[in-house]
Amino acid sequence: MFKGSHKVGLVLIFCYLVAWLDRMAINMTIPFIAKDLNIGPDKMGWILSAFFLGYALFQIPGGLLADKFGPRRVIMVALSWWSVFTALTGMTSSLINMLTIRLLFGIGEGIFPASVWKVLGSWFTKKNRTTANALVISAIAMGPALTPLILAPLIARYGWRFCFYFLGILGIICVLLAKRYIYNTIHEGPSVSQSEKDEFEIDLKSQEANIEKSLEHTTFKNLIKEPMLWAFSIFGLFYNVGMYGWLTWLPTYLIKVKNLDLTSMAFAASIPFIFATIGCMSAGFISDKYFRGKRKILIVVCSFTGSLCLFLFTNIDNVTAYMIMQCIAGFTLFMAASAFWALPLTILPTKLMGAGSGFINTGGQIGGFVTNIIIGYVITWTGNYASGFIVMIGSIIIATIILILFIKERK
């Protein structure tokens, strides 16, 4: 029998998955949008980055809103907002309209993540929070895995615009599920048993939770003075330059450089992120069981391994060999990302979980904003799509060095 928190977790996973389908759809459709709107790689980069500008700017406001008004209300607004602008993406006919809609779409999604972490902090015990977070974050990999398989047939049969109408309908389903199951705290959940509420209360009084109590009376203004919080955010910035660059440019790279057709590209772009999903899902268990208090080791090893595999991917012509490199990269890089988010989740106080996580995620989304512009211009200047991967790999390595030097882990 599912606990109330399990139902909430499943709804969060589904909503996050739809969010990633929505944002990954642009990566699948950008070659066709570029043809319709007659734009080059540099303008493509601006379209891809417009989302991240709105997304980055509203991470902290989203967290503050979740802390002030409760995550339930913010999640409902976010889901409704971005579903509308997802559907509107399919109606655009000019570059300016596309940039505006993608910016507004990013704002809607920008207020969402901090509310999710707020819900995790208010529904799951410290013991289960890392695993729950890993499963929710797995949607970040599951979305890219499913997007090519779902959207490629739709593009082939109905055209790129239909994809965004279809995703808008999925967003409406998310709104209905969130309204039914997601509440601000476990105590507000109408279907939560008393024993589950008691378990949560006992956890709050435990020794590990009492460590968090020392931060409960701090304010967001004081929290952002902590050097570690800035280190988390800067790590996210550089790491996401690599991760979002890979997610965004892979479909185009497979078509332009590896010369795959739409069907073959959909398969080749999907398989690595199936392995990435496994990496995300297993990161919570592996880091909790074998790397508790030393997650940095897991993150460093996975980051360097994934970077090496991305480099080999761009230098191998054999399809089987470069797909193996892609799969290893997906598994290790997403395991590292999931393990990284376990660090702030065990340090931030519950009452500031929304604003604190929003601040950290702002750095990551600034990375998402600049990466597509930088890579778009690098490709234009060099005339070589593989040069974009050098930018991605270098950024992941810089992020890993920042982790080693400036982030200390609670034992």
LUMVOSE-293398 format. One record per residue (C-alpha): residue in one letter; x, y, z. Coordinates in Angstrom, 2 decimals. Layout:
residues N
r type = A; xx = X; yy = Y; zz = Z
...
end
This chain:
residues 411
r type = M; xx = 0.00; yy = 0.00; zz = 0.00
r type = F; xx = 1.34; yy = 3.42; zz = -0.99
r type = K; xx = 2.02; yy = 5.93; zz = 1.76
r type = G; xx = 0.78; yy = 9.47; zz = 1.27
r type = S; xx = 4.37; yy = 10.64; zz = 0.71
r type = H; xx = 4.84; yy = 7.98; zz = -1.99
r type = K; xx = 1.83; yy = 9.31; zz = -3.92
r type = V; xx = 3.19; yy = 12.85; zz = -3.67
r type = G; xx = 6.57; yy = 11.64; zz = -4.88
r type = L; xx = 5.04; yy = 9.93; zz = -7.93
r type = V; xx = 3.08; yy = 13.06; zz = -8.87
r type = L; xx = 6.22; yy = 15.19; zz = -8.53
r type = I; xx = 8.12; yy = 12.77; zz = -10.77
r type = F; xx = 5.38; yy = 12.93; zz = -13.41
r type = C; xx = 5.18; yy = 16.74; zz = -13.29
r type = Y; xx = 8.97; yy = 17.05; zz = -13.51
r type = L; xx = 8.96; yy = 14.58; zz = -16.40
r type = V; xx = 6.41; yy = 16.65; zz = -18.32
r type = A; xx = 8.44; yy = 19.78; zz = -17.55
r type = W; xx = 11.46; yy = 18.14; zz = -19.15
r type = L; xx = 9.48; yy = 16.89; zz = -22.12
r type = D; xx = 8.33; yy = 20.49; zz = -22.61
r type = R; xx = 11.81; yy = 21.97; zz = -22.50
r type = M; xx = 13.46; yy = 19.14; zz = -24.48
r type = A; xx = 10.90; yy = 19.46; zz = -27.26
r type = I; xx = 12.66; yy = 22.58; zz = -28.52
r type = N; xx = 15.89; yy = 20.59; zz = -28.92
r type = M; xx = 14.11; yy = 18.01; zz = -31.06
r type = T; xx = 12.28; yy = 20.56; zz = -33.16
r type = I; xx = 14.96; yy = 23.27; zz = -33.52
r type = P; xx = 16.33; yy = 21.92; zz = -36.84
r type = F; xx = 12.80; yy = 22.17; zz = -38.30
r type = I; xx = 12.07; yy = 25.52; zz = -36.63
r type = A; xx = 15.36; yy = 26.86; zz = -38.01
r type = K; xx = 14.34; yy = 25.82; zz = -41.50
r type = D; xx = 10.85; yy = 27.35; zz = -41.21
r type = L; xx = 12.12; yy = 30.62; zz = -39.71
r type = N; xx = 15.29; yy = 30.67; zz = -41.84
r type = I; xx = 17.79; yy = 31.12; zz = -38.99
r type = G; xx = 21.39; yy = 29.94; zz = -38.40
r type = P; xx = 23.15; yy = 28.34; zz = -35.39
r type = D; xx = 23.75; yy = 31.69; zz = -33.64
r type = K; xx = 20.02; yy = 32.59; zz = -33.69
r type = M; xx = 19.20; yy = 29.00; zz = -32.75
r type = G; xx = 21.35; yy = 29.52; zz = -29.67
r type = W; xx = 19.29; yy = 32.57; zz = -28.65
r type = I; xx = 16.02; yy = 30.64; zz = -29.02
r type = L; xx = 17.39; yy = 27.82; zz = -26.89
r type = S; xx = 18.70; yy = 30.28; zz = -24.27
r type = A; xx = 15.59; yy = 32.47; zz = -24.03
r type = F; xx = 13.95; yy = 29.82; zz = -21.85
r type = F; xx = 16.91; yy = 29.77; zz = -19.45
r type = L; xx = 16.87; yy = 33.55; zz = -18.97
r type = G; xx = 13.35; yy = 33.43; zz = -17.56
r type = Y; xx = 14.11; yy = 30.17; zz = -15.77
r type = A; xx = 17.22; yy = 31.53; zz = -14.03
r type = L; xx = 15.69; yy = 34.89; zz = -13.06
r type = F; xx = 12.76; yy = 33.26; zz = -11.26
r type = Q; xx = 14.55; yy = 30.55; zz = -9.28
r type = I; xx = 14.98; yy = 32.71; zz = -6.15
r type = P; xx = 11.56; yy = 34.45; zz = -6.45
r type = G; xx = 10.02; yy = 31.00; zz = -6.84
r type = G; xx = 11.72; yy = 29.83; zz = -3.66
r type = L; xx = 10.69; yy = 32.92; zz = -1.71
r type = L; xx = 7.10; yy = 32.53; zz = -2.91
r type = A; xx = 7.10; yy = 28.85; zz = -1.88
r type = D; xx = 8.43; yy = 29.74; zz = 1.58
r type = K; xx = 5.87; yy = 32.55; zz = 2.01
r type = F; xx = 2.68; yy = 31.15; zz = 0.42
r type = G; xx = 3.38; yy = 27.43; zz = 0.45
r type = P; xx = 4.60; yy = 25.20; zz = -2.40
r type = R; xx = 1.13; yy = 23.89; zz = -3.35
r type = R; xx = -0.09; yy = 27.25; zz = -4.62
r type = V; xx = 3.15; yy = 28.01; zz = -6.45
r type = I; xx = 3.21; yy = 24.59; zz = -8.12
r type = M; xx = -0.36; yy = 25.03; zz = -9.37
r type = V; xx = 0.45; yy = 28.45; zz = -10.86
r type = A; xx = 3.68; yy = 27.16; zz = -12.42
r type = L; xx = 2.05; yy = 24.14; zz = -14.06
r type = S; xx = -0.81; yy = 26.21; zz = -15.49
r type = W; xx = 1.51; yy = 28.99; zz = -16.70
r type = W; xx = 4.04; yy = 26.87; zz = -18.54
r type = S; xx = 1.39; yy = 24.61; zz = -20.10
r type = V; xx = -0.17; yy = 27.64; zz = -21.80
r type = F; xx = 3.15; yy = 28.88; zz = -23.18
r type = T; xx = 4.18; yy = 25.40; zz = -24.28
r type = A; xx = 1.09; yy = 25.26; zz = -26.48
r type = L; xx = 1.70; yy = 28.81; zz = -27.72
r type = T; xx = 5.19; yy = 27.80; zz = -28.90
r type = G; xx = 3.52; yy = 25.81; zz = -31.67
r type = M; xx = 1.75; yy = 28.94; zz = -32.92
r type = T; xx = 4.80; yy = 31.17; zz = -33.44
r type = S; xx = 5.78; yy = 32.36; zz = -36.90
r type = S; xx = 8.68; yy = 34.75; zz = -36.25
r type = L; xx = 11.95; yy = 34.86; zz = -34.34
r type = I; xx = 10.77; yy = 37.66; zz = -32.03
r type = N; xx = 7.58; yy = 35.82; zz = -31.10
r type = M; xx = 9.53; yy = 32.64; zz = -30.44
r type = L; xx = 12.03; yy = 34.44; zz = -28.18
r type = T; xx = 9.21; yy = 36.11; zz = -26.21
r type = I; xx = 7.20; yy = 32.92; zz = -25.71
r type = R; xx = 10.24; yy = 30.88; zz = -24.71
r type = L; xx = 11.20; yy = 33.57; zz = -22.17
r type = L; xx = 7.72; yy = 33.53; zz = -20.63
r type = F; xx = 7.70; yy = 29.73; zz = -20.69
r type = G; xx = 10.97; yy = 29.79; zz = -18.73
r type = I; xx = 9.44; yy = 32.06; zz = -16.07
r type = G; xx = 6.66; yy = 29.53; zz = -15.48
r type = E; xx = 9.09; yy = 26.66; zz = -15.08
r type = G; xx = 11.48; yy = 28.83; zz = -13.06
r type = I; xx = 9.18; yy = 29.09; zz = -10.04
r type = F; xx = 8.63; yy = 25.31; zz = -10.00
r type = P; xx = 11.84; yy = 23.55; zz = -8.79
r type = A; xx = 12.23; yy = 25.32; zz = -5.43
r type = S; xx = 8.63; yy = 24.39; zz = -4.57
r type = V; xx = 9.43; yy = 20.75; zz = -5.36
r type = W; xx = 12.37; yy = 20.76; zz = -2.94
r type = K; xx = 10.17; yy = 22.51; zz = -0.39
r type = V; xx = 7.62; yy = 19.68; zz = -0.72
r type = L; xx = 10.37; yy = 17.07; zz = -0.36
r type = G; xx = 11.57; yy = 18.77; zz = 2.82
r type = S; xx = 8.03; yy = 18.93; zz = 4.22
r type = W; xx = 6.90; yy = 15.41; zz = 3.30
r type = F; xx = 9.93; yy = 13.12; zz = 3.59
r type = T; xx = 12.12; yy = 12.27; zz = 6.56
r type = K; xx = 15.83; yy = 13.03; zz = 6.45
r type = K; xx = 16.48; yy = 9.32; zz = 5.91
r type = N; xx = 14.25; yy = 9.15; zz = 2.83
r type = R; xx = 14.75; yy = 12.67; zz = 1.46
r type = T; xx = 17.88; yy = 11.88; zz = -0.56
r type = T; xx = 16.30; yy = 8.85; zz = -2.23
r type = A; xx = 13.09; yy = 10.76; zz = -2.97
r type = N; xx = 15.11; yy = 13.61; zz = -4.45
r type = A; xx = 17.12; yy = 11.19; zz = -6.61
r type = L; xx = 13.92; yy = 9.69; zz = -8.02
r type = V; xx = 12.44; yy = 13.13; zz = -8.77
r type = I; xx = 15.70; yy = 14.29; zz = -10.38
r type = S; xx = 15.67; yy = 11.12; zz = -12.50
r type = A; xx = 13.00; yy = 12.89; zz = -14.58
r type = I; xx = 15.81; yy = 15.19; zz = -15.75
r type = A; xx = 17.28; yy = 12.17; zz = -17.53
r type = M; xx = 14.00; yy = 10.39; zz = -18.24
r type = G; xx = 12.70; yy = 13.43; zz = -20.15
r type = P; xx = 15.58; yy = 13.46; zz = -22.68
r type = A; xx = 15.27; yy = 9.66; zz = -22.98
r type = L; xx = 11.56; yy = 9.74; zz = -23.83
r type = T; xx = 11.40; yy = 12.98; zz = -25.81
r type = P; xx = 12.95; yy = 11.65; zz = -29.04
r type = L; xx = 10.88; yy = 8.45; zz = -28.92
r type = I; xx = 7.62; yy = 10.34; zz = -28.32
r type = L; xx = 8.15; yy = 13.39; zz = -30.51
r type = A; xx = 10.00; yy = 11.99; zz = -33.54
r type = P; xx = 6.91; yy = 10.09; zz = -34.80
r type = L; xx = 4.72; yy = 13.15; zz = -34.13
r type = I; xx = 7.11; yy = 15.43; zz = -36.02
r type = A; xx = 7.28; yy = 13.00; zz = -38.94
r type = R; xx = 3.50; yy = 12.68; zz = -39.18
r type = Y; xx = 2.08; yy = 16.00; zz = -38.01
r type = G; xx = 4.97; yy = 18.50; zz = -38.05
r type = W; xx = 6.86; yy = 20.25; zz = -35.25
r type = R; xx = 4.02; yy = 22.55; zz = -34.17
r type = F; xx = 1.73; yy = 19.68; zz = -33.16
r type = C; xx = 4.30; yy = 18.50; zz = -30.58
r type = F; xx = 3.78; yy = 21.60; zz = -28.47
r type = Y; xx = -0.02; yy = 21.29; zz = -28.57
r type = F; xx = 0.29; yy = 17.69; zz = -27.38
r type = L; xx = 2.61; yy = 18.70; zz = -24.52
r type = G; xx = 0.20; yy = 21.46; zz = -23.47
r type = I; xx = -2.46; yy = 18.79; zz = -22.91
r type = L; xx = -0.05; yy = 16.80; zz = -20.73
r type = G; xx = 0.43; yy = 19.96; zz = -18.68
r type = I; xx = -3.31; yy = 20.11; zz = -17.95
r type = I; xx = -3.11; yy = 16.54; zz = -16.61
r type = C; xx = -0.28; yy = 17.67; zz = -14.31
r type = V; xx = -2.43; yy = 20.48; zz = -12.93
r type = L; xx = -5.23; yy = 18.04; zz = -12.07
r type = L; xx = -2.86; yy = 15.58; zz = -10.38
r type = A; xx = -1.13; yy = 18.31; zz = -8.38
r type = K; xx = -4.46; yy = 19.68; zz = -7.18
r type = R; xx = -5.49; yy = 16.20; zz = -5.99
r type = Y; xx = -2.30; yy = 15.06; zz = -4.24
r type = I; xx = 0.18; yy = 17.86; zz = -3.48
r type = Y; xx = -0.22; yy = 19.81; zz = -0.23
r type = N; xx = 2.17; yy = 22.13; zz = 1.59
r type = T; xx = 3.10; yy = 19.68; zz = 4.36
r type = I; xx = 2.51; yy = 16.06; zz = 5.26
r type = H; xx = 0.14; yy = 17.23; zz = 8.03
r type = E; xx = -2.18; yy = 18.84; zz = 5.45
r type = G; xx = -2.44; yy = 15.72; zz = 3.30
r type = P; xx = -6.01; yy = 14.38; zz = 3.68
r type = S; xx = -5.07; yy = 10.77; zz = 2.89
r type = V; xx = -1.95; yy = 10.56; zz = 5.08
r type = S; xx = -2.18; yy = 8.07; zz = 7.95
r type = Q; xx = -1.49; yy = 9.18; zz = 11.51
r type = S; xx = 1.36; yy = 6.71; zz = 11.78
r type = E; xx = 3.11; yy = 8.32; zz = 8.81
r type = K; xx = 2.65; yy = 11.77; zz = 10.36
r type = D; xx = 4.04; yy = 10.46; zz = 13.65
r type = E; xx = 7.05; yy = 9.00; zz = 11.86
r type = F; xx = 7.75; yy = 12.40; zz = 10.31
r type = E; xx = 7.44; yy = 14.15; zz = 13.69
r type = I; xx = 9.82; yy = 11.69; zz = 15.35
r type = D; xx = 12.33; yy = 12.35; zz = 12.59
r type = L; xx = 12.14; yy = 16.10; zz = 13.24
r type = K; xx = 13.12; yy = 15.47; zz = 16.84
r type = S; xx = 15.98; yy = 13.14; zz = 15.98
r type = Q; xx = 19.60; yy = 14.03; zz = 16.51
r type = E; xx = 20.23; yy = 14.56; zz = 12.80
r type = A; xx = 17.23; yy = 16.88; zz = 12.51
r type = N; xx = 18.43; yy = 18.81; zz = 15.56
r type = I; xx = 21.62; yy = 19.67; zz = 13.68
r type = E; xx = 19.37; yy = 21.41; zz = 11.19
r type = K; xx = 17.63; yy = 23.21; zz = 14.08
r type = S; xx = 20.72; yy = 25.37; zz = 14.58
r type = L; xx = 19.94; yy = 26.97; zz = 11.22
r type = E; xx = 16.18; yy = 27.20; zz = 11.65
r type = H; xx = 16.29; yy = 30.74; zz = 13.10
r type = T; xx = 18.50; yy = 32.15; zz = 10.38
r type = T; xx = 17.13; yy = 34.30; zz = 7.56
r type = F; xx = 17.57; yy = 34.11; zz = 3.81
r type = K; xx = 19.63; yy = 37.30; zz = 3.98
r type = N; xx = 22.07; yy = 35.62; zz = 6.36
r type = L; xx = 21.95; yy = 32.32; zz = 4.51
r type = I; xx = 23.26; yy = 33.83; zz = 1.26
r type = K; xx = 26.29; yy = 35.15; zz = 3.15
r type = E; xx = 27.45; yy = 31.55; zz = 3.56
r type = P; xx = 30.41; yy = 30.89; zz = 1.18
r type = M; xx = 29.30; yy = 27.27; zz = 0.76
r type = L; xx = 25.97; yy = 28.37; zz = -0.73
r type = W; xx = 27.84; yy = 30.40; zz = -3.35
r type = A; xx = 30.14; yy = 27.46; zz = -4.06
r type = F; xx = 27.08; yy = 25.26; zz = -4.64
r type = S; xx = 25.64; yy = 27.83; zz = -7.06
r type = I; xx = 28.89; yy = 28.35; zz = -9.01
r type = F; xx = 29.39; yy = 24.59; zz = -9.27
r type = G; xx = 25.89; yy = 24.35; zz = -10.75
r type = L; xx = 26.65; yy = 27.11; zz = -13.25
r type = F; xx = 29.68; yy = 25.39; zz = -14.76
r type = Y; xx = 28.28; yy = 21.87; zz = -14.51
r type = N; xx = 25.09; yy = 22.88; zz = -16.30
r type = V; xx = 27.02; yy = 24.49; zz = -19.15
r type = G; xx = 28.19; yy = 20.97; zz = -19.91
r type = M; xx = 24.96; yy = 19.14; zz = -19.13
r type = Y; xx = 22.54; yy = 21.51; zz = -20.86
r type = G; xx = 24.90; yy = 21.88; zz = -23.78
r type = W; xx = 24.85; yy = 18.12; zz = -24.26
r type = L; xx = 21.09; yy = 17.82; zz = -23.80
r type = T; xx = 20.36; yy = 20.70; zz = -26.14
r type = W; xx = 22.79; yy = 20.16; zz = -29.01
r type = L; xx = 22.91; yy = 16.36; zz = -29.18
r type = P; xx = 19.96; yy = 15.89; zz = -31.60
r type = T; xx = 21.35; yy = 18.52; zz = -33.98
r type = Y; xx = 24.87; yy = 17.07; zz = -33.66
r type = L; xx = 23.64; yy = 13.58; zz = -34.53
r type = I; xx = 21.89; yy = 14.89; zz = -37.64
r type = K; xx = 24.57; yy = 17.35; zz = -38.81
r type = V; xx = 27.77; yy = 15.47; zz = -37.91
r type = K; xx = 26.85; yy = 11.80; zz = -37.51
r type = N; xx = 24.50; yy = 12.10; zz = -40.53
r type = L; xx = 21.60; yy = 10.22; zz = -38.93
r type = D; xx = 18.05; yy = 10.47; zz = -40.21
r type = L; xx = 15.15; yy = 11.47; zz = -37.91
r type = T; xx = 14.30; yy = 7.91; zz = -36.83
r type = S; xx = 17.92; yy = 6.90; zz = -36.20
r type = M; xx = 18.58; yy = 10.17; zz = -34.38
r type = A; xx = 15.60; yy = 9.59; zz = -32.08
r type = F; xx = 17.03; yy = 6.21; zz = -31.05
r type = A; xx = 20.61; yy = 7.47; zz = -30.70
r type = A; xx = 19.52; yy = 10.50; zz = -28.67
r type = S; xx = 17.30; yy = 8.42; zz = -26.40
r type = I; xx = 19.44; yy = 5.46; zz = -25.34
r type = P; xx = 22.13; yy = 7.44; zz = -23.43
r type = F; xx = 19.48; yy = 9.06; zz = -21.27
r type = I; xx = 17.89; yy = 5.74; zz = -20.40
r type = F; xx = 21.24; yy = 4.95; zz = -18.79
r type = A; xx = 21.23; yy = 8.46; zz = -17.32
r type = T; xx = 17.86; yy = 7.71; zz = -15.70
r type = I; xx = 19.31; yy = 4.58; zz = -14.12
r type = G; xx = 22.27; yy = 6.62; zz = -12.90
r type = C; xx = 19.97; yy = 9.21; zz = -11.32
r type = M; xx = 17.71; yy = 6.66; zz = -9.67
r type = S; xx = 20.56; yy = 4.61; zz = -8.25
r type = A; xx = 22.55; yy = 7.63; zz = -7.05
r type = G; xx = 20.41; yy = 8.08; zz = -3.94
r type = F; xx = 20.84; yy = 4.48; zz = -2.79
r type = I; xx = 24.52; yy = 4.23; zz = -3.75
r type = S; xx = 25.52; yy = 7.57; zz = -2.22
r type = D; xx = 23.55; yy = 6.88; zz = 0.98
r type = K; xx = 24.83; yy = 3.33; zz = 1.43
r type = Y; xx = 28.45; yy = 3.62; zz = 0.32
r type = F; xx = 29.30; yy = 7.35; zz = 0.22
r type = R; xx = 27.45; yy = 8.94; zz = 3.12
r type = G; xx = 29.71; yy = 11.74; zz = 4.34
r type = K; xx = 31.99; yy = 11.30; zz = 1.31
r type = R; xx = 29.70; yy = 11.93; zz = -1.66
r type = K; xx = 32.33; yy = 14.24; zz = -3.14
r type = I; xx = 34.38; yy = 11.17; zz = -4.10
r type = L; xx = 31.46; yy = 9.72; zz = -6.06
r type = I; xx = 30.76; yy = 13.06; zz = -7.78
r type = V; xx = 34.40; yy = 13.62; zz = -8.78
r type = V; xx = 34.91; yy = 10.12; zz = -10.18
r type = C; xx = 31.63; yy = 10.21; zz = -12.13
r type = S; xx = 32.27; yy = 13.72; zz = -13.50
r type = F; xx = 35.73; yy = 12.95; zz = -14.84
r type = T; xx = 34.59; yy = 9.62; zz = -16.28
r type = G; xx = 31.63; yy = 11.22; zz = -18.04
r type = S; xx = 33.77; yy = 14.04; zz = -19.44
r type = L; xx = 36.26; yy = 11.55; zz = -20.90
r type = C; xx = 33.44; yy = 9.59; zz = -22.54
r type = L; xx = 31.97; yy = 12.74; zz = -24.11
r type = F; xx = 35.38; yy = 13.54; zz = -25.56
r type = L; xx = 35.71; yy = 10.04; zz = -27.00
r type = F; xx = 32.17; yy = 10.26; zz = -28.41
r type = T; xx = 33.18; yy = 13.16; zz = -30.67
r type = N; xx = 36.32; yy = 11.36; zz = -31.87
r type = I; xx = 34.87; yy = 7.94; zz = -32.74
r type = D; xx = 33.11; yy = 7.13; zz = -36.01
r type = N; xx = 31.99; yy = 3.59; zz = -35.21
r type = V; xx = 28.31; yy = 3.74; zz = -34.22
r type = T; xx = 28.48; yy = 0.99; zz = -31.58
r type = A; xx = 31.58; yy = 2.47; zz = -29.96
r type = Y; xx = 30.33; yy = 6.03; zz = -29.77
r type = M; xx = 26.96; yy = 4.89; zz = -28.43
r type = I; xx = 28.74; yy = 3.00; zz = -25.65
r type = M; xx = 30.62; yy = 6.20; zz = -24.77
r type = Q; xx = 27.34; yy = 8.12; zz = -24.76
r type = C; xx = 25.70; yy = 5.60; zz = -22.43
r type = I; xx = 28.59; yy = 5.64; zz = -19.95
r type = A; xx = 28.58; yy = 9.45; zz = -20.05
r type = G; xx = 24.85; yy = 9.54; zz = -19.37
r type = F; xx = 25.06; yy = 7.12; zz = -16.45
r type = T; xx = 28.03; yy = 8.79; zz = -14.73
r type = L; xx = 27.25; yy = 12.47; zz = -15.33
r type = F; xx = 23.66; yy = 12.17; zz = -14.12
r type = M; xx = 24.70; yy = 10.08; zz = -11.13
r type = A; xx = 27.09; yy = 12.90; zz = -10.23
r type = A; xx = 24.34; yy = 15.51; zz = -10.60
r type = S; xx = 21.93; yy = 13.54; zz = -8.42
r type = A; xx = 24.57; yy = 12.90; zz = -5.75
r type = F; xx = 25.47; yy = 16.60; zz = -5.75
r type = W; xx = 21.92; yy = 17.66; zz = -4.87
r type = A; xx = 22.02; yy = 15.41; zz = -1.82
r type = L; xx = 24.56; yy = 17.82; zz = -0.30
r type = P; xx = 22.41; yy = 20.98; zz = 0.04
r type = L; xx = 19.29; yy = 18.95; zz = 0.86
r type = T; xx = 20.95; yy = 17.67; zz = 4.04
r type = I; xx = 22.34; yy = 21.08; zz = 5.01
r type = L; xx = 19.63; yy = 23.66; zz = 4.25
r type = P; xx = 17.05; yy = 24.36; zz = 6.99
r type = T; xx = 13.51; yy = 23.23; zz = 6.17
r type = K; xx = 11.97; yy = 26.70; zz = 6.44
r type = L; xx = 14.48; yy = 28.05; zz = 3.89
r type = M; xx = 14.58; yy = 24.96; zz = 1.67
r type = G; xx = 12.70; yy = 26.77; zz = -1.10
r type = A; xx = 14.74; yy = 29.99; zz = -1.18
r type = G; xx = 18.06; yy = 28.26; zz = -0.49
r type = S; xx = 17.65; yy = 25.64; zz = -3.19
r type = G; xx = 16.34; yy = 28.34; zz = -5.54
r type = F; xx = 19.51; yy = 30.37; zz = -4.98
r type = I; xx = 21.68; yy = 27.34; zz = -5.74
r type = N; xx = 19.66; yy = 26.46; zz = -8.83
r type = T; xx = 19.93; yy = 30.03; zz = -10.12
r type = G; xx = 23.61; yy = 29.46; zz = -10.79
r type = G; xx = 22.81; yy = 26.28; zz = -12.68
r type = Q; xx = 20.23; yy = 27.97; zz = -14.86
r type = I; xx = 22.53; yy = 30.89; zz = -15.63
r type = G; xx = 24.79; yy = 28.15; zz = -16.96
r type = G; xx = 21.88; yy = 26.90; zz = -19.06
r type = F; xx = 21.32; yy = 30.41; zz = -20.42
r type = V; xx = 24.91; yy = 31.15; zz = -21.45
r type = T; xx = 25.77; yy = 27.69; zz = -22.78
r type = N; xx = 23.50; yy = 27.78; zz = -25.82
r type = I; xx = 24.57; yy = 31.28; zz = -26.79
r type = I; xx = 28.26; yy = 30.45; zz = -26.37
r type = I; xx = 28.02; yy = 27.13; zz = -28.19
r type = G; xx = 25.88; yy = 28.64; zz = -30.95
r type = Y; xx = 28.53; yy = 31.28; zz = -31.65
r type = V; xx = 31.42; yy = 28.80; zz = -31.26
r type = I; xx = 29.83; yy = 26.55; zz = -33.88
r type = T; xx = 29.24; yy = 29.54; zz = -36.17
r type = W; xx = 32.85; yy = 30.74; zz = -35.80
r type = T; xx = 34.50; yy = 27.34; zz = -36.21
r type = G; xx = 32.00; yy = 25.76; zz = -38.59
r type = N; xx = 32.36; yy = 22.60; zz = -36.49
r type = Y; xx = 29.63; yy = 21.22; zz = -34.22
r type = A; xx = 32.18; yy = 19.11; zz = -32.34
r type = S; xx = 33.79; yy = 22.30; zz = -30.98
r type = G; xx = 30.70; yy = 22.80; zz = -28.84
r type = F; xx = 31.53; yy = 19.60; zz = -26.97
r type = I; xx = 34.92; yy = 21.02; zz = -26.01
r type = V; xx = 33.10; yy = 23.87; zz = -24.25
r type = M; xx = 30.85; yy = 21.36; zz = -22.45
r type = I; xx = 33.70; yy = 19.12; zz = -21.30
r type = G; xx = 35.83; yy = 22.03; zz = -20.09
r type = S; xx = 32.96; yy = 23.42; zz = -18.03
r type = I; xx = 32.28; yy = 20.09; zz = -16.30
r type = I; xx = 35.95; yy = 19.80; zz = -15.38
r type = I; xx = 35.98; yy = 23.35; zz = -13.96
r type = A; xx = 32.86; yy = 22.55; zz = -11.90
r type = T; xx = 34.53; yy = 19.44; zz = -10.50
r type = I; xx = 37.60; yy = 21.42; zz = -9.45
r type = I; xx = 35.33; yy = 23.93; zz = -7.66
r type = L; xx = 33.69; yy = 21.04; zz = -5.81
r type = I; xx = 37.05; yy = 19.67; zz = -4.71
r type = L; xx = 38.41; yy = 23.01; zz = -3.49
r type = F; xx = 35.45; yy = 24.90; zz = -2.04
r type = I; xx = 32.65; yy = 22.54; zz = -0.97
r type = K; xx = 33.00; yy = 20.79; zz = 2.36
r type = E; xx = 30.73; yy = 17.87; zz = 3.13
r type = R; xx = 28.94; yy = 17.29; zz = 6.41
r type = K; xx = 30.10; yy = 14.01; zz = 7.90
end
